[in-house]
Amino acid sequence: MEFSEPKGIYLQIADQIRERVVEGDWLPGERIPSIRELAVELGVNPNTVTKSYQRLTDRGIISSRRGLGYFVSDEARERALREMKDEFLRDELPRIVRTMQLLEIGPDELAGHFARNDR
């Protein structure tokens, strides 16, 4: 956790969980750490993890099974990927484009950079 980051800790936790789902670390139907387990692992208050889990539950990425814990939902990867793409296009890409314009980096130069790094 980056406690100095402007993004709330509960959002950072939710982002980490989404990334793990998208990367395939946690598969559909798989149980994820309990609120208490994750709070201890991350060194945060359990209420913070509860808020993260509620956010992910509301978005259909995880679900709670009473008495059993939290599990990755069947559509979690697709939902998380769609959310992450939307956030990138809305929040990060405009900043990248502005920086490219400031530095006078055009699409051809950017494509050339990626082509060189693919080798």
C-alpha distances in whole Angstrom, upper triangle without the diagonal:
4,6,9,9,12,10,10,7,10,10,7,8,11,11,9,12,15,14,15,18,19,19,21,19,19,23,25,26,23,22,18,17,18,16,16,15,12,11,13,11,7,9,9,12,14,15,12,12,16,15,13,16,19,17,18,21,22,22,24,21,21,23,24,27,28,28,27,23,21,22,22,24,27,26,23,22,25,23,20,21,23,21,19,22,23,20,20,24,23,20,20,24,25,23,24,28,28,27,29,32,31,31,34,33,35,34,37,35,31,33,35,31,30,34,33,30,31,34
4,5,5,9,9,9,8,11,11,8,10,13,12,12,15,17,16,17,20,21,21,23,21,22,26,28,29,27,25,22,20,21,19,20,19,16,15,16,14,11,12,11,15,17,17,14,15,18,17,15,18,21,19,20,23,24,24,26,23,23,26,27,30,31,32,30,26,24,25,25,27,30,29,25,24,26,25,21,22,24,21,19,22,23,19,19,23,22,19,18,22,23,21,22,26,26,24,27,29,29,29,32,31,33,33,35,33,30,32,34,30,29,33,33,29,31,34
4,6,8,9,8,7,11,11,9,11,14,14,14,17,19,19,20,23,24,24,26,24,25,28,30,31,29,27,23,21,22,19,19,19,16,14,16,15,11,11,10,13,16,16,13,14,17,16,15,19,20,19,21,24,24,24,27,24,24,27,27,31,31,32,31,27,25,27,26,29,32,30,27,27,29,27,23,25,26,23,21,24,25,21,22,25,24,21,21,24,25,23,24,28,27,26,29,31,30,31,34,33,35,35,38,36,33,35,37,34,33,36,36,33,35,37
4,6,9,9,9,13,13,11,14,17,16,16,20,21,20,22,25,25,26,28,27,27,31,32,34,32,30,26,25,25,23,23,23,20,18,19,19,15,15,14,16,19,19,16,18,21,19,18,22,23,21,23,26,27,26,29,27,27,30,31,34,35,35,34,30,28,30,29,31,34,32,29,29,30,28,25,26,27,24,22,25,25,21,21,24,23,19,19,23,23,21,22,26,25,24,27,29,27,28,31,31,33,34,36,34,31,34,35,32,32,35,35,32,34,37
4,5,8,8,12,11,9,12,14,13,14,17,18,18,20,23,23,23,26,25,25,29,30,32,30,29,25,24,25,22,23,23,20,18,20,19,15,16,15,17,20,19,15,17,20,18,16,20,21,19,20,24,24,23,26,24,25,28,29,32,34,34,33,29,27,28,27,29,31,30,26,26,27,25,22,23,24,21,18,21,21,17,17,20,19,16,16,19,20,17,19,22,22,21,24,26,25,26,29,28,30,31,33,31,28,31,33,30,29,33,33,30,32,35
4,6,9,12,10,10,13,15,14,16,19,19,19,22,24,24,25,27,27,27,30,31,32,31,30,26,25,26,23,24,25,21,20,22,22,18,18,16,18,20,19,16,18,20,17,16,20,21,18,20,23,23,22,25,24,25,28,29,33,34,35,34,30,28,29,27,29,32,30,26,26,27,25,22,23,23,20,18,20,20,16,17,19,17,14,15,18,19,16,19,22,21,20,24,25,24,26,29,28,30,31,34,32,29,32,34,31,30,34,34,32,33,37
4,6,8,7,7,10,11,10,13,15,15,16,19,20,20,22,24,24,24,26,27,29,28,26,23,22,23,20,22,22,19,18,20,20,16,17,15,16,18,17,13,15,17,14,13,16,17,15,16,20,19,19,22,20,21,24,25,29,30,31,30,27,24,25,24,25,28,26,22,23,24,21,18,19,20,16,15,18,17,13,15,18,16,13,14,18,18,17,19,22,21,21,24,26,26,27,30,29,30,30,33,32,29,31,33,31,30,33,34,31,32,36
4,5,5,6,9,10,11,13,14,15,17,19,20,21,22,25,23,23,26,26,28,26,25,21,20,20,17,19,20,16,15,18,18,14,15,12,13,15,13,9,12,13,11,10,14,14,13,15,18,18,18,21,19,20,22,23,27,28,29,28,24,22,23,23,24,27,25,22,23,24,21,18,21,21,17,17,20,19,16,17,20,18,16,17,21,22,20,22,25,25,25,28,30,29,31,33,32,34,34,37,36,32,34,37,34,33,36,37,34,35,38
4,5,5,6,9,10,11,12,14,15,17,19,20,21,23,21,21,24,25,26,24,22,18,17,17,14,16,16,13,11,14,14,10,11,9,10,12,11,7,9,12,10,9,12,14,12,14,17,18,18,20,18,18,21,21,25,26,26,25,22,19,21,21,23,26,25,21,22,24,21,18,20,22,18,17,21,21,17,19,22,21,18,19,23,24,23,24,27,27,27,30,32,32,33,35,34,36,35,38,37,33,35,37,34,33,36,37,34,35,38
4,5,5,6,9,10,11,12,14,15,17,18,20,21,20,19,22,22,23,21,20,16,15,15,12,14,15,12,11,14,14,11,12,9,10,10,9,5,6,8,6,5,9,10,9,11,13,14,15,17,15,15,17,18,21,22,23,22,19,16,18,18,20,23,22,18,20,21,19,16,19,20,16,16,20,19,17,19,22,20,18,20,23,25,24,25,28,29,29,31,34,33,34,37,36,37,36,39,38,34,36,38,36,34,37,38,35,36,39
4,5,5,6,9,10,10,12,14,15,16,18,20,19,18,21,21,23,21,20,17,17,17,15,17,18,14,14,17,16,13,15,13,14,14,13,9,9,11,9,6,10,11,8,10,13,13,13,16,14,15,17,19,22,24,25,24,20,18,19,17,19,22,20,17,18,19,16,13,16,17,13,13,16,16,13,15,18,17,15,16,20,21,20,22,25,25,26,28,30,30,31,34,32,33,32,35,35,31,33,35,32,31,34,35,32,33,36
4,5,5,6,9,10,10,12,14,15,16,18,17,17,20,21,23,21,20,16,16,17,15,17,17,13,13,16,14,11,13,12,14,14,14,10,10,13,11,8,12,14,12,12,15,16,16,18,15,16,19,20,24,25,26,25,21,18,19,18,20,22,21,17,18,19,17,14,16,17,14,13,16,17,14,15,18,18,15,16,19,21,20,21,24,25,25,27,29,29,30,32,31,32,31,34,33,29,31,33,30,29,32,33,30,30,33
4,5,5,6,9,10,11,13,14,15,17,15,15,18,19,20,18,16,13,12,13,11,14,13,9,10,13,12,9,12,10,12,12,12,9,7,10,9,6,9,12,10,10,13,15,15,16,13,13,16,17,20,22,23,21,17,15,16,15,17,20,19,16,16,19,17,13,16,18,15,14,18,18,16,17,21,20,18,19,22,24,23,24,27,28,28,30,33,33,33,36,34,35,34,37,36,32,33,35,33,31,34,35,31,32,35
4,5,5,6,9,10,11,12,14,15,15,13,16,16,18,17,16,12,13,14,12,15,15,12,13,16,15,12,15,13,14,14,13,10,8,10,9,5,7,9,7,7,10,12,11,12,10,10,13,15,19,21,22,20,16,13,14,13,14,17,16,13,13,15,13,10,13,15,12,11,15,16,13,15,19,18,17,18,21,23,23,24,26,28,28,30,32,33,33,35,33,34,33,36,35,31,32,35,32,30,33,34,31,31,34
4,5,5,6,9,10,10,12,14,14,14,16,17,19,18,17,14,15,17,16,18,18,14,15,18,16,14,17,15,17,17,17,13,12,14,12,9,11,13,10,9,13,14,12,14,11,13,16,18,22,24,25,23,20,16,16,14,16,18,16,13,13,14,13,9,11,13,10,9,12,13,11,12,16,16,14,15,18,20,20,20,23,25,24,26,29,29,30,32,30,31,29,32,31,27,29,31,29,26,30,31,27,28,31
4,5,5,6,9,10,10,12,11,11,14,16,18,16,16,12,13,15,14,17,15,12,13,16,13,11,15,14,17,16,17,14,12,14,14,10,11,14,13,11,15,16,15,16,12,13,16,18,21,24,24,22,18,15,15,14,16,18,17,13,13,16,14,11,12,15,13,11,15,16,14,15,19,19,17,17,20,23,22,22,25,27,26,28,31,31,31,33,31,32,31,33,32,28,29,31,29,26,29,30,27,27,30
4,5,5,6,9,10,11,9,9,11,13,14,13,12,9,10,13,12,15,14,11,13,16,13,12,16,15,17,15,16,14,11,13,13,9,9,12,11,9,12,14,13,13,9,9,13,15,18,20,21,19,15,12,11,10,12,15,14,10,11,14,12,9,12,14,13,12,15,17,15,17,20,20,19,19,22,25,25,25,28,29,29,30,33,34,34,36,34,34,33,35,34,31,31,34,31,28,31,32,29,29,32
4,5,5,6,9,10,10,9,11,12,15,14,14,12,14,16,16,19,18,14,17,19,17,16,19,18,20,19,19,16,14,15,14,11,11,13,11,8,12,13,11,11,8,10,13,16,19,22,23,21,17,14,13,10,11,13,12,8,8,10,9,6,8,11,9,8,12,13,12,14,17,17,17,17,19,22,22,23,25,27,27,28,31,32,32,34,32,32,30,32,32,28,29,31,29,26,29,31,27,27,30
4,5,5,6,8,9,9,12,14,16,15,16,13,15,18,18,20,19,15,18,20,17,16,20,19,21,21,21,18,16,18,17,14,14,17,15,12,15,17,14,15,11,13,17,19,22,25,26,23,20,17,15,12,14,16,14,11,9,12,11,8,8,12,11,9,12,14,13,13,16,18,17,16,18,22,21,21,24,26,26,26,29,31,30,32,29,30,28,30,29,26,26,28,26,23,26,27,24,23,27
4,6,5,6,5,6,9,12,14,12,13,11,12,16,16,19,16,14,17,18,15,15,19,19,21,20,21,18,16,18,18,14,14,17,16,13,15,18,16,15,11,12,16,18,20,23,24,21,18,15,13,10,13,14,14,11,9,13,13,10,11,14,14,12,15,18,17,17,20,22,21,20,22,25,25,25,27,30,29,30,33,34,34,35,33,33,31,33,32,29,29,31,28,25,28,29,26,25,28
4,5,5,6,5,7,8,11,10,12,10,13,16,17,20,18,15,19,21,18,18,21,21,23,21,22,20,17,18,18,14,13,16,15,11,13,16,13,12,9,10,13,16,18,21,22,19,17,13,11,8,10,11,10,7,6,9,10,7,9,12,12,11,14,16,16,17,20,21,21,21,23,26,26,26,28,31,30,31,34,35,35,36,34,34,31,33,33,29,29,32,30,27,29,30,27,26,29
4,5,8,8,9,11,14,13,15,14,17,20,20,23,21,19,22,24,21,20,24,24,25,24,25,22,19,21,20,17,16,19,17,13,16,18,14,14,10,13,16,19,22,25,26,23,20,17,14,11,12,12,11,8,5,8,9,7,6,10,11,9,11,14,14,14,17,19,19,19,20,23,24,23,25,28,28,28,31,33,32,33,30,30,28,30,30,26,26,28,26,23,25,27,24,23,26
4,6,8,9,12,15,14,16,15,17,20,21,24,21,19,22,23,20,20,24,24,26,25,26,23,21,23,22,19,18,21,19,16,19,21,18,17,14,15,19,21,23,27,27,24,22,18,16,13,15,15,14,11,8,11,13,10,10,13,14,12,14,17,17,16,19,21,21,20,21,25,25,24,26,29,28,28,32,33,32,34,30,31,28,30,29,26,25,27,25,22,24,25,22,21,24
4,5,6,9,12,11,13,13,16,19,21,23,20,18,22,23,20,20,24,25,27,25,26,24,21,23,23,19,18,21,20,16,18,21,18,17,13,14,17,20,21,25,25,22,20,17,14,11,13,12,13,10,8,11,13,11,11,15,16,15,17,20,20,20,22,24,24,23,25,28,28,27,30,32,32,32,35,37,36,37,34,34,31,33,33,29,28,30,29,25,27,28,25,23,26
4,6,10,12,10,11,10,13,16,18,20,17,15,19,20,17,17,21,22,24,22,24,22,19,21,22,18,17,20,20,16,18,21,19,18,14,14,17,19,20,23,23,20,18,15,13,11,14,14,15,12,11,14,16,13,14,17,18,16,19,22,21,21,24,26,25,24,26,30,29,28,31,34,33,33,37,38,37,39,36,36,34,35,35,31,31,32,30,27,29,30,26,25,28
4,7,9,6,8,7,11,14,16,18,16,14,18,19,17,17,21,21,23,21,22,21,17,19,20,16,15,18,17,14,15,18,17,15,11,11,13,15,17,20,20,17,14,12,9,7,10,11,12,10,9,13,14,12,14,17,17,16,19,21,21,22,25,26,26,26,27,31,31,30,33,35,35,35,38,40,39,41,38,38,36,37,37,33,33,35,33,30,32,33,30,28,31
4,6,5,9,10,13,16,18,21,19,17,21,22,20,21,25,25,26,24,25,23,20,21,22,18,16,19,19,15,16,19,17,14,11,11,13,15,16,20,20,17,15,12,9,6,8,8,10,8,8,12,13,12,14,17,17,17,20,22,22,23,26,27,27,27,29,32,32,32,34,37,37,37,40,41,41,42,39,39,36,38,38,34,34,36,34,31,33,34,31,29,32
4,5,9,10,14,16,18,21,20,19,22,24,22,23,26,26,27,24,25,24,20,20,21,18,16,18,18,14,14,16,15,12,9,9,10,13,14,17,19,15,14,11,8,5,5,5,7,7,8,11,12,12,14,16,17,18,20,22,22,24,26,27,28,28,29,33,33,33,35,38,38,38,41,43,43,44,41,40,38,40,40,36,35,38,36,33,35,37,34,32,34
4,7,9,13,15,17,20,19,18,21,23,22,23,26,26,26,23,24,23,20,20,21,19,16,17,18,15,14,17,16,13,11,9,9,11,11,14,15,12,11,9,6,5,6,6,10,10,11,14,15,15,17,19,20,21,23,25,25,27,29,30,31,31,33,36,36,36,38,41,41,42,44,46,46,47,44,44,41,43,44,40,39,42,40,37,38,40,37,35,38
4,6,10,12,15,17,16,15,19,20,19,20,23,23,24,21,23,22,18,18,20,18,15,17,18,15,14,18,17,14,12,10,10,12,12,15,15,11,10,9,5,6,8,9,12,11,12,16,16,15,18,20,20,21,23,25,25,27,29,30,30,31,32,36,36,36,38,41,40,41,44,45,45,47,44,44,41,43,43,39,39,41,39,36,38,39,36,34,37
4,7,9,12,14,12,12,16,17,16,18,21,20,21,18,19,19,15,16,18,16,13,16,17,14,13,17,17,15,12,9,10,10,10,12,12,9,7,6,4,7,10,12,15,13,15,18,18,17,19,22,21,22,25,26,26,28,30,31,31,31,33,36,36,37,39,41,41,42,45,46,46,48,45,45,43,45,45,41,41,43,41,38,40,41,38,36,39
4,6,9,11,9,9,12,14,13,14,17,17,17,15,17,16,12,13,15,13,10,14,15,12,13,16,16,14,12,9,10,10,11,14,14,10,8,6,6,7,11,14,15,13,14,18,17,15,18,21,20,20,23,25,24,25,28,29,28,29,31,34,34,34,37,39,38,40,42,43,43,45,43,43,41,43,43,39,39,41,39,36,38,39,36,35,38
4,6,8,6,6,9,10,9,11,14,14,15,12,14,14,10,12,14,12,11,14,16,14,14,18,18,17,14,11,12,12,13,14,13,11,8,7,9,11,14,17,19,16,18,21,20,18,21,24,22,22,25,27,25,27,30,30,29,30,32,35,35,35,38,40,39,41,44,44,44,46,44,45,43,45,44,40,41,43,40,38,40,41,37,37,39
4,5,5,6,8,10,10,12,14,13,13,10,12,13,9,9,13,12,10,13,15,14,14,17,18,17,15,12,12,10,11,12,11,9,6,7,10,12,15,19,20,18,20,23,21,20,23,25,23,24,27,28,27,29,32,32,31,31,34,37,36,37,40,41,41,43,45,46,46,48,46,47,45,48,47,43,44,46,43,41,43,44,41,40,43
4,6,5,6,9,10,11,12,10,9,6,8,9,6,6,10,9,8,11,13,13,13,16,17,17,15,13,13,11,13,13,13,12,9,9,12,14,17,20,21,18,21,24,22,20,23,25,23,23,27,27,26,28,31,30,29,30,33,35,34,35,39,40,39,41,44,44,45,47,45,46,45,47,46,43,43,46,43,41,44,44,41,41,43
4,6,5,6,9,10,10,10,9,6,9,10,8,9,12,12,12,14,17,16,17,20,21,21,19,16,16,14,16,15,14,13,11,12,15,17,20,24,25,22,24,27,25,23,26,28,26,26,30,30,29,30,34,33,32,32,36,38,37,38,41,42,41,43,46,46,47,49,47,48,47,50,48,45,46,48,45,43,46,46,42,42,45
4,6,5,6,9,10,10,11,9,12,12,10,11,15,14,13,16,18,17,18,21,22,21,19,16,17,15,16,17,15,14,11,12,14,16,19,23,24,21,23,26,25,22,25,28,26,25,29,30,28,30,33,33,31,32,35,37,36,37,40,41,41,42,45,45,46,48,46,47,46,48,47,43,44,46,43,40,43,44,40,40,42
4,5,5,6,8,8,10,8,11,10,7,10,12,11,11,14,15,14,16,19,20,19,17,15,16,15,17,18,17,15,12,11,14,15,18,21,22,19,20,23,22,20,22,25,23,22,26,27,25,26,30,29,28,28,31,33,33,33,36,38,37,39,42,42,42,44,42,43,42,44,43,40,40,42,39,37,40,41,37,37,39
4,5,5,6,5,6,5,8,8,6,9,11,11,11,14,16,16,17,20,21,21,19,17,18,17,19,19,18,18,14,14,17,18,21,24,25,22,23,26,24,22,25,27,24,24,27,28,26,27,31,30,28,29,32,34,33,34,37,38,37,39,42,42,42,45,43,44,43,46,44,41,42,44,41,39,42,42,39,39,42
4,6,5,7,8,8,12,11,10,13,15,15,15,18,19,19,21,23,24,25,22,20,21,20,21,21,20,19,16,16,19,20,24,27,28,24,26,29,27,25,27,30,27,26,30,31,29,30,34,33,31,31,34,37,35,36,39,40,39,41,44,44,44,47,45,46,45,48,46,43,44,45,42,40,43,43,40,40,42
4,6,8,11,11,14,13,11,14,16,15,15,19,19,19,20,23,24,24,21,19,21,20,22,22,21,19,17,16,18,19,22,25,26,23,23,27,26,23,25,28,26,24,28,29,27,28,31,31,29,29,32,35,33,34,37,38,37,39,42,42,41,44,42,44,42,45,43,40,41,42,39,37,40,40,36,36,39
4,6,9,10,12,10,9,13,14,13,14,17,18,17,20,22,22,23,20,19,21,21,23,24,23,21,18,17,19,19,23,26,26,22,23,26,25,21,24,26,24,22,26,27,24,25,29,29,26,26,29,32,30,31,34,35,34,36,39,38,38,41,39,41,40,42,41,37,39,40,37,35,38,38,35,35,38
4,7,9,12,10,10,14,15,14,16,19,20,20,22,24,25,26,23,22,23,22,25,25,24,23,20,19,22,22,26,29,29,26,26,29,28,25,27,29,27,25,29,30,27,28,32,31,28,28,32,34,32,33,36,37,36,38,41,40,40,43,42,43,43,45,43,40,42,43,40,38,41,41,38,38,41
4,6,8,7,8,11,12,12,14,16,17,18,20,21,22,24,22,20,21,21,23,23,23,22,19,18,21,22,24,28,28,24,26,28,26,23,26,28,25,24,28,28,25,27,30,29,27,27,31,32,31,32,35,36,35,37,40,39,40,43,41,43,42,45,43,40,42,43,40,39,42,42,39,39,42
4,5,5,7,9,10,11,13,15,16,17,19,21,22,23,22,20,21,20,22,22,21,21,18,18,21,22,25,28,28,25,27,29,27,24,27,29,26,25,29,29,26,28,32,30,28,29,33,34,33,34,38,38,37,40,42,42,42,45,44,46,45,48,46,43,44,46,43,42,45,45,42,42,45
4,5,5,6,9,10,10,12,14,15,16,18,20,21,19,17,17,16,18,18,17,17,14,14,17,19,22,25,26,23,25,27,25,23,26,28,25,25,29,29,26,28,32,30,29,30,33,35,34,35,38,39,39,41,43,43,44,47,45,46,45,48,47,43,45,47,44,42,45,46,42,43,46
4,5,5,6,9,10,10,12,14,15,16,19,20,19,17,17,16,19,18,18,19,16,15,18,20,22,26,26,23,25,27,24,22,26,27,24,24,28,27,25,27,30,29,27,29,32,33,33,34,37,38,38,40,42,42,43,46,45,46,45,48,47,43,45,47,44,42,46,47,43,44,47
4,5,5,6,9,10,11,13,14,16,17,19,17,16,17,17,20,20,20,20,17,15,18,19,21,25,24,21,23,25,22,20,23,24,21,21,25,24,22,24,27,26,24,25,29,30,29,31,34,34,34,37,39,39,40,42,41,42,41,44,43,40,41,43,41,39,42,43,40,40,43
4,5,5,6,8,10,11,12,14,15,16,15,13,14,14,17,17,18,17,13,12,14,15,18,21,21,18,20,22,20,18,21,22,20,20,23,24,21,24,27,26,24,25,29,30,30,31,34,35,35,37,39,39,40,42,41,42,41,44,43,39,40,43,40,38,41,42,38,39,41
4,5,5,6,9,10,10,12,14,15,14,12,12,12,15,15,16,15,12,11,14,15,17,21,21,18,21,23,20,18,22,23,20,21,25,24,22,25,28,27,25,27,30,32,31,33,36,37,37,39,41,41,42,45,43,44,43,46,45,41,42,45,42,40,43,44,41,41,44
4,6,5,6,9,10,11,13,14,14,13,14,13,17,17,19,19,15,13,16,16,18,21,21,18,20,22,19,17,21,21,18,19,22,22,20,22,25,23,22,24,27,29,28,30,33,34,34,36,38,39,40,42,41,42,40,44,43,39,41,43,41,39,42,43,40,40,43
4,5,5,6,9,10,11,13,11,10,12,13,16,18,19,18,14,12,14,14,15,19,18,15,17,19,16,14,17,18,15,16,19,19,17,20,22,21,20,22,25,27,26,28,31,31,32,34,36,36,37,40,38,39,37,40,40,36,37,40,37,35,38,40,36,36,40
4,5,5,6,8,10,10,9,7,9,9,13,14,16,15,11,8,10,11,12,16,16,13,16,18,15,13,17,18,16,17,20,20,19,22,24,23,23,24,27,29,29,30,33,34,34,36,39,39,40,42,40,41,39,42,42,38,39,41,39,37,40,41,38,37,41
4,5,5,6,9,10,10,9,9,9,13,14,16,16,13,10,12,13,13,17,17,14,17,18,15,15,18,19,16,18,21,20,19,22,24,23,23,25,28,29,30,31,33,35,35,37,39,40,41,43,41,42,40,43,43,39,40,43,41,39,42,43,40,40,43
4,5,5,6,9,9,9,11,12,16,17,20,19,16,13,14,13,14,17,16,13,15,16,13,12,15,15,12,14,17,17,15,18,21,19,19,21,24,25,26,28,30,31,32,34,36,36,38,39,38,38,37,40,40,36,37,40,38,35,39,40,37,37,40
4,5,5,6,5,6,8,10,14,16,18,17,14,10,11,10,10,13,12,9,12,13,10,9,13,13,11,13,16,16,15,18,20,20,20,21,24,26,26,27,30,31,32,33,36,37,38,39,37,38,36,39,39,35,35,38,36,34,37,38,35,35,38
4,5,5,6,5,5,8,11,13,16,15,12,9,10,9,9,12,12,10,13,14,11,12,15,16,14,16,19,18,18,21,23,23,23,25,27,29,30,31,33,35,35,37,39,40,41,43,41,41,39,42,42,38,39,42,40,37,40,42,39,38,41
4,6,8,8,9,11,14,16,19,18,16,13,13,13,11,14,13,12,15,15,12,12,16,15,13,16,18,17,17,20,22,21,21,24,26,27,29,30,32,33,35,36,38,39,40,42,40,40,38,41,42,38,38,42,40,37,40,42,39,39,42
4,6,8,9,13,16,18,21,20,17,14,13,12,10,12,10,9,12,11,8,9,12,11,9,12,15,14,14,17,19,18,19,21,23,25,26,27,29,31,32,33,35,37,38,39,37,37,35,38,38,35,35,38,37,34,37,39,36,35,39
4,6,7,10,13,16,19,17,15,12,11,9,7,9,8,7,10,10,7,9,12,12,11,14,16,16,17,20,21,21,22,24,25,28,29,30,32,34,35,36,38,39,40,41,39,39,37,39,40,36,36,39,38,35,37,40,37,36,39
4,7,10,13,17,19,17,14,10,9,6,5,8,7,4,8,9,7,7,10,11,10,12,15,15,16,18,20,20,21,22,24,27,28,28,30,32,33,34,36,38,38,40,37,37,35,38,38,34,34,37,35,32,35,37,34,33,36
4,7,10,13,15,13,10,7,5,4,5,9,9,7,10,12,10,10,14,15,14,15,18,19,19,21,24,24,24,25,27,30,30,31,33,35,36,37,39,41,41,43,40,40,38,41,41,37,37,40,38,35,38,39,36,35,38
4,7,10,12,11,8,6,5,6,6,10,11,10,13,15,13,14,17,18,17,19,22,22,22,25,27,27,27,29,31,33,34,35,37,39,39,41,43,44,45,46,44,44,42,44,45,41,41,44,42,39,41,43,40,39,42
4,6,9,8,6,4,6,9,9,13,15,13,17,19,17,17,21,22,20,22,25,25,25,28,30,30,30,31,34,36,37,37,40,42,42,43,46,47,48,49,47,47,45,48,48,44,44,47,45,42,44,46,43,42,45
4,6,5,5,6,7,11,11,14,16,16,19,21,20,20,23,24,24,25,28,29,29,31,33,33,34,35,37,40,40,41,43,45,46,47,49,50,51,53,50,50,48,51,51,47,47,50,48,45,47,49,45,44,47
4,6,7,9,11,14,15,17,20,19,22,24,23,23,27,28,26,28,31,31,31,34,36,36,36,37,40,42,43,43,46,47,48,50,52,53,54,55,53,53,51,54,54,50,50,53,51,48,50,52,48,47,50
4,6,9,12,16,17,19,22,21,24,27,25,25,29,30,29,30,33,34,33,36,38,38,38,39,42,44,44,45,48,49,50,51,54,54,55,57,55,55,53,55,55,51,51,54,52,49,51,53,49,48,51
4,7,9,13,14,17,20,19,21,24,23,23,26,28,27,28,31,32,32,34,36,36,36,37,40,42,42,43,46,47,48,49,52,52,53,55,52,53,50,53,52,49,49,51,49,46,48,49,46,45,47
4,7,10,12,16,18,16,19,22,20,20,23,25,24,25,28,29,28,30,33,33,33,34,36,39,39,40,42,44,44,45,48,49,49,51,49,49,47,50,49,46,46,48,46,43,45,47,43,42,45
4,7,9,13,15,13,15,18,17,16,20,21,20,21,24,25,25,27,29,29,29,30,33,35,35,36,39,40,41,42,45,46,46,48,45,46,44,46,46,42,42,45,42,40,42,43,40,39,42
4,6,9,12,10,13,15,15,14,17,19,19,20,23,24,24,26,28,29,29,29,32,34,35,35,38,40,40,41,44,45,45,46,44,44,42,44,44,40,40,43,41,37,40,41,38,37,40
4,7,8,6,9,12,11,11,14,16,16,17,19,21,21,23,25,26,26,27,29,31,32,32,34,37,37,38,40,42,42,43,41,41,38,41,41,37,37,39,37,34,36,38,35,33,36
4,6,5,8,10,10,11,13,15,15,17,19,20,21,23,25,25,26,27,29,31,32,33,35,37,38,38,41,42,43,44,41,41,38,41,41,37,37,40,38,35,37,39,36,34,38
4,6,8,9,10,11,13,14,16,17,19,20,22,23,25,26,27,28,29,32,33,33,35,38,38,39,41,43,43,44,41,41,38,40,41,37,36,39,38,34,36,38,35,34,36
4,6,6,6,9,10,11,12,14,16,17,18,20,21,23,24,25,26,29,30,30,32,34,35,35,38,40,40,41,38,37,34,37,38,34,33,36,35,32,34,36,33,32,35
4,6,5,6,8,10,10,12,14,15,16,18,20,21,22,22,24,27,28,28,30,32,33,33,36,38,38,39,36,36,33,36,36,32,32,35,33,30,32,34,32,30,33
4,6,5,6,8,10,10,12,14,15,16,18,20,21,21,22,25,26,26,27,30,31,31,33,35,35,36,33,33,30,32,33,29,29,31,30,27,29,31,28,26,30
4,6,5,6,9,10,11,12,14,15,16,18,20,20,21,24,25,25,26,29,30,30,32,35,35,35,33,32,29,31,32,28,28,31,30,26,28,31,28,27,30
4,5,5,6,9,10,11,12,14,15,16,18,19,20,23,24,24,26,28,29,30,32,34,35,35,33,32,30,32,33,29,29,32,31,28,30,33,30,29,32
4,5,5,6,9,10,10,12,14,15,16,17,18,21,22,22,24,26,27,28,30,32,32,33,31,31,28,31,31,27,27,30,29,26,29,31,28,27,30
4,5,5,6,9,10,10,12,14,15,15,16,19,20,20,22,24,25,25,28,30,30,31,28,28,25,28,28,24,24,27,26,23,25,27,25,24,27
4,6,5,6,9,10,11,12,14,15,15,18,20,20,21,24,25,25,27,29,30,30,28,27,25,27,28,25,24,28,27,24,26,29,27,26,29
4,5,5,6,9,10,10,12,13,14,17,18,19,20,23,24,25,26,28,29,30,28,28,26,29,29,25,26,29,28,25,28,30,28,27,31
4,5,5,6,9,10,10,11,12,15,16,16,18,20,21,22,24,26,26,27,25,25,23,26,26,22,23,26,24,22,25,27,24,24,28
4,5,5,6,8,10,10,10,13,15,15,16,19,20,20,22,24,25,25,23,22,20,23,24,20,20,24,22,20,23,25,23,22,26
4,5,5,6,8,10,10,12,14,15,16,18,20,20,22,24,25,26,24,23,21,25,25,22,22,26,25,23,26,28,26,26,30
4,6,5,6,7,9,11,12,13,15,17,18,19,21,23,24,25,23,23,22,25,25,22,23,26,25,23,26,28,26,26,30
4,5,5,5,6,9,10,10,12,14,15,16,18,20,21,22,20,20,18,22,21,18,19,22,21,19,22,24,22,22,26
4,6,6,5,7,10,10,11,13,15,15,17,19,20,21,19,18,17,20,21,17,19,22,21,19,22,25,23,23,27
4,6,7,7,9,11,12,13,15,16,17,19,21,22,21,20,19,23,23,20,22,25,24,23,26,28,26,27,31
4,6,6,7,9,11,12,13,15,17,18,19,21,20,20,20,23,23,20,22,25,23,22,26,27,25,26,30
4,6,5,6,9,10,11,12,14,16,17,18,17,17,17,20,20,16,19,21,20,19,22,24,22,23,27
4,5,5,6,9,10,10,12,14,15,16,14,14,14,17,17,14,16,19,18,17,20,22,21,22,25
4,5,5,6,9,10,11,12,14,15,14,14,14,18,18,16,18,21,20,19,23,24,23,25,28
4,5,5,6,9,10,11,12,14,13,15,15,19,18,15,18,21,19,19,23,24,22,24,28
4,5,5,6,9,10,11,12,10,12,12,15,14,12,14,17,15,15,19,20,19,21,24
4,5,5,6,9,10,10,9,10,10,14,13,11,14,17,16,16,19,21,20,22,25
4,5,5,6,9,10,10,11,13,16,15,14,17,19,18,19,22,23,23,25,28
4,5,5,6,8,8,11,13,15,14,12,16,17,16,17,20,21,20,23,26
4,5,5,6,5,7,9,12,10,9,13,14,13,15,18,18,18,21,23
4,5,5,6,8,10,13,12,12,15,17,16,18,20,21,22,24,27
4,5,8,10,13,16,14,14,18,19,17,20,22,23,23,26,28
4,6,9,12,14,11,12,15,16,15,17,20,20,20,23,25
4,6,10,11,10,11,14,14,14,17,19,19,20,23,25
4,7,8,6,7,10,11,11,13,15,16,17,19,21
4,5,5,6,9,10,11,13,14,16,17,19,21
4,6,5,6,9,10,11,12,14,15,16,19
4,5,5,6,9,10,10,12,14,15,17
4,5,5,6,9,10,11,12,14,16
4,5,5,6,9,10,11,13,15
4,5,5,6,9,10,11,13
4,5,5,6,9,10,12
4,5,5,6,9,11
4,5,5,6,9
4,5,5,7
4,6,6
4,5
4
